[in-house]
Amino acid sequence: MSLRHSMFRNITRADIRFFTGLLVVHTIFFIIALYYKRIYNGDSHEYVYMALNIRDHFDFYAGSPAMPRVEEYMTLRTPLYSMLMALVYVFSVNNWVILLLQNFVSIFNIYYMRDTIRKIGYSRMYDWVLIAFVMINPAQFIHTNTIAPDILLQTVVLVYFRHFILLVRRKEWRQGVWMSAALIVGMMLKPVLYPFAYIHIFVLLGMAGYVNRGLMKPFIAGILPIFMVFIYSFWNYSRTGTAHFSSNQSLNAVSYYYYYFAQKEGLPKAKAFLEEERAKMNSHEAFADRYKYANKRGVELLKENFWPYMTYHVQRSLRMFIDPGKGDFDMFTNRATLGGLYSGVQGAGFYATIKADGFDGFEHYMERNPTVFLAFIVLLFNAFKMIGLFLYLFHKKTNKYIKLLVVLLLGYFAITTGPIANTRYFMPISLIVIGCATVGFKHYLHWRKYKVIITGS
């Protein structure tokens, strides 16, 4: 296969040094995880429950089997990650084995990304830039050591990106089939990718003129993920009485406005709003009616607050690109809890503090948040990554189709994440940003070196 021939052929000392560095930093974070044992987030137990239900009863249910059955949990999580967990649970219910495997996946992802960007101008001599961006990115290692499918979702997005590059370079429609396969796997890992199925077909049809081999092959390749959406939605209809891909969609339709109202009208009113909406939704006895109510209410709220909400949504989305992940690091090292961060009992966050008190509140924030120094270093490197990304996107020799896909992927994950944007939701595209940023700096450093040689200064 091409992967074996390209990634693991002609191994150099630079490759060995790079791999060794990755192994060392992953080992350090795995030891930290072993020490603090903070390996679960707000969704983890749902994946664990589903894995146990699959193993014991072949039941794709994300709720506790000891509690009354709730239909929302039948389709809340897509099943692939829990199915993979269930394979481990056949031998032992040991989540540390899963995390160990996820660390190997993360090492593969970074090495795979490095090999992929070599196809768009990267050179091993700039490994020092790449390894700096990777290592000063704690979120990569924190979420690798969390029971959640984010690291696997990162894998499929990288596969999708790589095969698009190969489609551009080789003009082979089988690359489009690989892109579709990666997208299908990603949809079954997390529902966030299923709307992209409708964008994906236009991506492939848009490449038809470039590849110049007719519309039938790109159409067939592009329609495969849409077929999967319909098949899975019909299966959910047979179980719940309404066709849908994930019940998470209906919950988010209203919950996003909680964050908007919290900023606009304050936390007490936002909590009252959410409690009232949940009570109205739960007043419907059938799941199908609850699902339809939540979707309908979400559309009504969007119409009522369209421009103010969309402005807020986009602003929150953009924070994802520079968020240093301080909250994630504090939870990972037992300095904070998820409930405490969301309730605000552990103190206002950096953005909220600056907004409320200006830079006068900065000193007090520093006193109660000693990890802020690490966060500032990460924030600085995130800013450099954004600079490198822009250098890549605006470099005149960068292929325009690859640039468009990068912008599309970044825009898609940012917009679908919206008010809940943080490092976890940035994970699927974080290595693509790092890779493109490194190539951008490579172009810039190469240009500077060339300019010095020509001008002699």
C-alpha positions in Angstrom: 0.0 0.0 0.0 1.1 3.6 -0.6 1.1 4.3 3.2 3.7 1.7 3.8 5.8 2.7 0.8 5.7 6.4 1.6 5.8 6.7 5.4 8.1 3.8 6.3 10.5 3.8 3.4 14.0 5.3 3.6 13.9 6.0 7.4 16.5 8.6 8.3 18.1 9.8 11.5 15.7 12.8 11.4 12.8 10.4 11.3 14.2 8.5 14.3 14.8 11.7 16.3 11.3 12.9 15.5 9.7 9.6 16.5 11.8 9.4 19.7 10.7 12.9 20.7 7.0 12.0 20.2 7.5 8.8 22.2 9.1 10.7 25.1 6.4 13.5 25.4 3.5 10.9 25.1 5.1 8.8 27.8 5.4 11.9 30.1 1.7 12.8 29.6 0.6 9.2 30.1 2.5 9.1 33.4 0.7 12.3 34.4 -2.6 10.7 33.5 -1.7 7.7 35.7 -0.8 10.0 38.6 -3.9 12.2 38.5 -6.3 9.7 37.0 -8.4 12.5 35.4 -9.2 10.6 32.2 -12.9 11.3 31.9 -14.8 14.2 30.5 -18.5 15.0 30.5 -19.2 12.4 27.7 -16.9 9.6 28.7 -19.3 7.5 30.8 -21.8 7.4 28.0 -19.2 5.8 25.7 -18.3 3.4 28.6 -21.9 2.4 29.2 -22.5 1.8 25.5 -19.4 -0.3 25.2 -20.5 -2.5 28.2 -24.1 -2.7 26.7 -22.6 -3.8 23.4 -20.4 -6.4 25.0 -23.0 -7.8 27.2 -26.3 -7.5 25.2 -25.2 -6.1 21.8 -27.3 -3.1 22.7 -26.3 0.3 21.3 -27.5 2.2 24.3 -25.4 5.0 25.9 -27.2 5.0 29.3 -26.7 3.1 32.5 -28.4 -0.4 32.3 -29.2 0.0 36.0 -31.4 3.1 35.4 -34.7 3.4 33.6 -34.3 3.4 29.9 -34.2 6.9 28.3 -34.7 6.9 24.5 -32.4 9.9 24.0 -29.5 7.7 25.0 -30.3 5.2 22.2 -29.0 7.6 19.6 -27.0 10.2 21.6 -23.6 8.7 20.6 -22.7 7.1 17.3 -21.4 3.6 18.1 -18.0 3.1 16.5 -15.8 4.3 19.4 -17.8 2.2 21.9 -17.6 -0.8 19.6 -13.8 -0.5 19.6 -13.9 -0.1 23.4 -16.0 -3.2 23.6 -13.3 -5.2 21.8 -10.9 -4.3 24.7 -13.6 -5.0 27.3 -14.0 -8.6 26.0 -10.7 -9.3 27.6 -10.8 -6.7 30.5 -12.7 -3.6 31.4 -9.5 -1.6 31.6 -9.6 2.0 30.3 -5.9 2.3 30.7 -5.4 -0.1 27.9 -7.6 2.0 25.7 -5.6 5.1 26.6 -2.3 3.3 25.9 -3.7 2.4 22.4 -4.8 6.0 21.9 -1.3 7.2 22.6 0.0 5.0 19.8 -2.8 6.5 17.6 -1.6 10.0 18.5 2.0 9.2 17.7 0.8 7.8 14.4 -1.3 10.8 13.7 1.5 13.2 14.2 3.9 11.1 12.1 1.2 10.7 9.4 0.6 14.5 9.3 4.4 15.1 8.9 4.5 12.7 6.0 1.4 14.2 4.5 2.7 17.8 4.5 5.9 16.6 2.8 3.6 16.3 -0.2 2.8 20.1 -0.1 6.4 21.4 0.4 7.6 20.4 3.9 11.2 19.4 4.4 12.7 17.4 7.4 15.2 20.2 8.0 12.2 22.1 9.5 11.4 19.4 12.1 12.5 21.9 14.8 9.5 24.1 13.9 7.1 21.2 13.6 8.1 19.5 16.9 7.9 22.8 18.8 4.3 23.4 17.5 3.4 19.8 18.4 5.0 19.7 21.9 3.8 23.1 23.0 0.2 22.0 22.4 -0.8 20.2 25.6 -4.4 19.6 24.3 -3.0 16.9 21.9 -1.8 14.9 24.8 -4.5 15.7 27.3 -7.3 14.5 24.9 -5.2 11.5 23.9 -5.4 10.5 27.5 -9.1 11.0 27.8 -11.8 8.4 27.2 -13.4 10.0 24.2 -13.2 9.5 20.4 -11.5 12.8 19.6 -8.1 11.4 18.8 -9.7 8.8 16.4 -11.7 11.6 14.8 -8.4 13.4 14.2 -7.1 10.4 12.4 -10.0 10.2 9.9 -9.8 14.0 9.2 -6.1 13.6 8.5 -6.8 10.6 6.2 -9.5 12.8 4.4 -7.0 15.6 4.0 -4.2 13.4 2.8 -6.3 11.7 0.1 -7.6 15.0 -1.1 -3.9 16.1 -1.6 -3.4 12.8 -3.5 -6.5 13.5 -5.6 -5.1 16.9 -6.5 -1.6 15.4 -7.3 -2.6 12.2 -9.1 -6.0 13.0 -10.4 -7.3 9.5 -9.4 -10.9 9.1 -8.3 -10.0 6.2 -6.0 -8.7 8.9 -3.7 -12.2 10.3 -3.6 -13.4 6.9 -2.5 -10.9 6.9 0.3 -12.1 10.4 1.3 -15.7 9.1 1.5 -14.6 6.0 3.5 -12.8 8.3 6.0 -15.8 10.5 6.3 -18.1 7.5 6.9 -15.8 6.3 9.7 -15.7 9.8 11.2 -19.5 10.1 11.2 -19.8 6.9 13.1 -17.2 8.1 15.6 -18.9 11.4 16.3 -22.1 13.0 14.8 -20.4 16.3 14.2 -19.2 15.1 10.8 -22.5 13.9 9.4 -23.6 17.3 8.0 -20.3 17.4 6.1 -21.6 14.5 4.0 -23.7 17.0 2.0 -20.7 19.3 1.6 -18.4 16.4 0.6 -20.3 15.6 -2.5 -19.9 19.2 -3.8 -16.2 19.0 -2.9 -15.8 16.0 -5.2 -18.1 17.4 -7.9 -16.2 20.6 -7.8 -12.9 18.7 -8.5 -14.5 17.0 -11.5 -13.4 19.8 -13.9 -9.8 19.7 -12.4 -9.5 15.9 -12.8 -11.4 16.1 -16.1 -12.8 12.6 -16.1 -16.5 13.1 -16.1 -19.1 13.5 -13.3 -20.2 9.9 -12.7 -17.2 8.8 -10.6 -17.1 11.8 -8.3 -20.9 11.6 -7.9 -20.7 7.9 -7.0 -17.8 8.5 -4.6 -19.5 11.6 -3.1 -22.9 10.0 -2.5 -21.6 7.1 -0.4 -21.5 9.1 2.9 -25.1 10.5 2.2 -26.3 6.9 1.8 -24.7 6.1 5.2 -26.6 9.1 6.8 -29.9 7.8 5.4 -29.2 4.2 6.4 -28.2 5.1 10.0 -31.1 7.6 10.3 -33.6 4.9 9.1 -32.2 2.5 11.7 -32.7 5.1 14.4 -36.2 5.6 13.1 -36.9 1.9 13.6 -35.7 2.2 17.2 -37.2 5.5 18.2 -40.0 6.4 15.9 -38.3 9.4 14.2 -35.7 9.5 11.5 -32.5 11.3 12.8 -28.8 10.8 13.0 -28.2 11.7 16.6 -30.4 13.0 19.5 -27.5 15.2 20.4 -28.6 17.5 17.5 -31.9 18.3 19.2 -30.3 18.9 22.6 -27.7 21.3 21.1 -30.4 23.2 19.1 -31.6 24.8 22.4 -28.6 24.5 24.6 -26.5 26.8 22.3 -28.8 29.6 23.3 -28.1 29.1 26.9 -24.5 30.4 26.4 -25.8 33.3 24.3 -28.4 34.3 27.0 -25.8 33.8 29.7 -23.6 36.5 28.1 -26.5 38.8 27.1 -28.7 38.6 30.2 -26.7 36.9 32.9 -26.3 33.4 34.2 -29.5 33.3 36.4 -31.8 34.2 33.5 -29.9 31.7 31.2 -30.4 28.9 33.7 -34.1 29.7 34.1 -34.4 29.8 30.3 -32.7 26.3 29.9 -34.8 24.8 32.7 -38.0 26.1 31.2 -37.1 24.8 27.7 -36.2 21.4 29.1 -39.4 21.2 31.0 -41.4 22.0 27.9 -39.5 19.4 25.9 -39.9 16.7 28.6 -43.6 17.4 28.8 -43.9 15.4 25.6 -44.2 11.7 26.4 -42.9 10.3 23.1 -39.2 10.7 22.1 -40.2 11.7 18.6 -42.3 14.6 19.9 -39.5 15.7 22.2 -37.0 15.6 19.3 -39.3 17.6 17.0 -40.1 20.2 19.7 -36.4 20.8 20.4 -35.6 21.2 16.7 -38.6 23.5 16.1 -37.8 25.6 19.1 -34.2 25.9 18.0 -35.3 27.3 14.6 -37.7 29.7 16.4 -35.0 31.0 18.6 -32.6 31.5 15.7 -35.3 33.5 13.8 -35.9 35.7 16.8 -32.2 36.4 17.5 -30.6 35.8 14.1 -28.0 38.6 13.7 -27.1 39.1 17.4 -26.8 35.3 17.9 -24.9 34.7 14.7 -22.4 37.4 15.6 -22.0 35.8 19.1 -21.7 32.3 17.5 -19.0 33.3 15.0 -17.0 35.2 17.7 -17.0 32.3 20.0 -16.1 29.9 17.2 -13.0 31.9 16.3 -11.7 31.6 19.9 -11.2 28.0 19.1 -8.1 28.7 17.0 -6.1 30.4 19.8 -7.6 28.9 23.0 -4.6 27.6 25.1 -6.7 25.0 26.8 -6.0 26.2 30.4 -9.2 24.7 31.7 -8.4 21.3 30.1 -4.9 21.4 31.7 -6.3 22.3 35.1 -8.8 19.4 34.9 -6.2 17.0 33.7 -3.9 17.9 36.7 -6.8 17.9 39.2 -6.7 21.7 39.7 -10.3 22.1 38.5 -13.5 20.1 37.9 -15.8 20.2 34.9 -18.7 21.2 37.0 -16.7 23.9 38.7 -15.6 25.4 35.4 -19.1 25.5 34.0 -20.7 26.8 37.2 -18.1 29.5 37.8 -17.5 28.4 41.4 -13.8 28.2 40.7 -13.6 31.8 39.7 -14.2 33.6 36.4 -12.1 32.6 33.4 -9.5 34.8 31.8 -11.8 36.2 29.1 -14.6 36.8 31.6 -12.2 38.5 34.1 -10.8 40.8 31.5 -14.2 41.7 30.3 -15.5 42.4 33.8 -12.5 44.1 35.4 -10.3 45.0 32.5 -6.6 44.5 33.0 -7.0 45.6 36.6 -8.3 42.1 37.4 -5.3 40.5 35.8 -3.1 40.4 39.0 -5.9 38.7 41.0 -6.5 36.2 38.2 -2.8 35.4 38.1 -2.8 34.7 41.9 -5.5 32.1 41.8 -4.4 30.6 38.5 -0.6 29.6 38.7 -1.0 27.6 35.4 -1.7 30.8 33.6 2.1 31.1 32.7 1.9 27.8 30.8 -1.3 29.0 29.1 0.4 32.2 28.0 3.2 30.2 26.4 0.7 28.0 24.6 -1.3 31.1 23.6 1.9 32.7 22.1 2.6 29.6 20.1 -1.0 29.4 19.0 -0.6 33.0 17.7 2.5 31.9 15.8 0.6 29.0 14.4 -2.1 31.3 13.0 0.7 33.5 11.5 2.2 30.4 9.9 -1.2 29.3 8.6 -1.8 32.7 6.9 1.7 32.5 5.4 0.7 29.1 3.9 -2.7 30.2 2.7 -1.4 33.4 1.1 1.7 31.8 -0.5 1.4 32.2 -4.2 2.7 28.8 -5.0 0.3 26.9 -2.7 -2.2 24.9 -4.6 -5.5 26.7 -4.5 -7.6 23.6 -4.2 -5.7 22.4 -1.1 -6.0 25.9 0.4 -9.7 25.9 -0.2 -10.1 22.5 1.5 -8.1 23.8 4.5 -10.3 26.8 4.8 -13.4 24.7 4.4 -12.4 22.2 7.1 -11.4 25.0 9.6 -14.6 26.9 8.9 -16.8 23.8 9.2 -15.5 22.7 12.6 -15.5 26.3 13.9 -19.1 27.0 12.9 -20.5 23.6 14.0 -18.7 24.1 17.4 -19.9 27.6 18.0 -20.4 28.7 21.7 -18.8 25.6 23.1 -15.5 26.1 21.2 -12.4 24.8 23.1 -9.4 22.7 22.5 -11.3 19.4 22.4 -13.4 20.5 19.5 -10.3 21.9 17.8 -8.6 18.4 18.0 -9.8 17.1 14.6 -8.1 19.9 12.7 -5.3 20.9 15.1 -2.6 18.9 13.3 -3.7 20.2 9.9 -3.3 23.7 11.3 0.1 22.8 12.7 1.2 21.1 9.5 0.1 24.0 7.3 1.6 26.6 9.7 5.0 24.8 9.6 4.9 24.7 5.8 4.0 28.4 5.8 7.1 29.2 8.0 9.2 27.0 5.8 8.2 29.1 2.8 9.0 32.2 4.7 12.4 31.1 6.1 13.3 29.7 2.6 12.4 33.1 1.1 14.4 35.0 3.7 17.4 32.7 3.1 17.1 33.2 -0.6 16.8 37.0 -0.2 20.0 37.1 1.9 21.9 35.1 -0.7 20.8 37.4 -3.5 21.2 40.7 -1.8 24.1 39.8 0.4 22.5 41.3 3.5 
